């Protein structure tokens, strides 16, 4: 699998944008982690969680990847409950 498995049909513009951004990060590892999370969860995220996701997407890939692997801490402003959900999301079938 090399990309999204979810259609953006039925999503509002904000969710469509976030789904796209999650799959187009710049590094393949982050595409797979954030993209798969977005495929599974984007339709169920609250407005507050969407804002948290937008903030996480502003973190550069090396820092975000290091935080997800436990090598570096994120600033408290972006390391909220959604980050914990992404970190716990199973990516076992990915090439990461």
Residue pairs with C-beta under 8 A, 6 or more apart in sequence:
1 93
3 23
3 31
3 35
4 19
4 23
4 35
4 38
4 39
5 39
6 19
6 38
6 39
6 40
6 42
8 15
8 16
8 19
8 20
10 43
11 19
11 42
11 43
14 50
15 42
15 43
15 45
15 50
18 38
18 42
18 50
18 53
18 54
18 57
19 38
19 39
19 42
21 57
22 31
22 34
22 35
22 37
22 38
22 42
22 53
22 57
23 31
23 34
23 35
23 38
24 31
25 31
25 34
25 35
25 57
25 61
26 61
27 61
27 62
27 65
28 95
29 61
29 65
29 96
30 61
30 64
30 65
32 91
32 94
32 95
32 96
33 65
33 68
33 86
33 89
33 91
33 94
33 96
34 57
34 86
36 89
36 91
36 94
37 85
37 86
37 89
38 53
40 89
41 85
41 89
45 53
45 82
49 81
49 82
52 78
52 80
52 81
52 82
52 83
53 82
55 77
55 78
56 64
56 78
56 82
56 83
56 86
58 78
59 67
59 74
59 78
63 72
63 74
64 74
66 72
67 73
67 74
67 79
67 83
67 87
68 86
68 87
73 79
74 83
